[in-house]
Amino acid sequence: MTSDGNGSDGHGYDAAPYLPRRGGLAAHRRAAADCRGCPLFQDASGTVFGAGNPSARIMLVGEQPGDQEDRQGEPFVGPAGGLLRKAMREAGIDEDQTYVTNAVKHFKFTTAPRGKRRIHKAPSLREMTACRPWLTAELRLVAPEVVVALGATAGKALLGSSFRVTKDRGTLIPLPEARVAGDGASGMADGGRGFAVATLHPAAILRAEDREEPYAGLVSDLRVAARALG
């Protein structure tokens, strides 16, 4: 991986110069395909932008694309996405009424010493901060009422560096306005109303030896988000 040093334009880590000045999600998705805001673009197959209902009441935010997401160019199409959709159904969340994305839009990985298997590597704070303008734009354009943070990286991107998923999960947390502001407006529905619910990332559940308890916790946390919609 080439994951350290300045961005390709020589100005450091920052996706902001690549955002379009106007336009909706489609315009941002097209612009994101050419993002060089941090070095992660060099090894990834391409940018994986968010997808789903552009007027979703619930947005789900993960960490970064995985191997299958990187290959297919869509978020949450791998095993973790399958588990998430199953949990959403149990929690009473209509998948067609959601928008899914990641805090970081390129797959960061290392290659196994033997073979070609690509192993997930967590994005750094610098990479996450560089990519934040894309997430901020998605929050502004979709204007969800509830945002589900899937895992620690998503939680920190949405709620700040002091966020701890083990301490803050499963409760409604007001979204800081600075995380969703765009052009002076909060971007959330109904004049700035917006809450986050944090939970485990489904990939962490897949890695657990005993998945029953953490999966039940994921469903429980998603029910908190579903109930918040009334």
Buried (B, 14 or more C-beta within 10 A) or exposed (E): BEBEEEBEEEEEBBBEEBBBEEBEBEBBBEBBBEBBBBBBBEBBBBBBBBBBBBEBBBBBBBBBBBBBBBBBBBBBBBBBBEBBBBBBEBBEBEBEEBBBBBBBBBBBBEEEEEEEEBEBBEBBEBBBBBBBBBBBBBBBBBBBBBBBBBBBBBBBBBBEEEBEBEEBBBEEBEBBEEBBBBEEEBBBBEEBEBBBBBBBBBBBBBEEEEBEEBBEBBBBBBBBBBEBEE
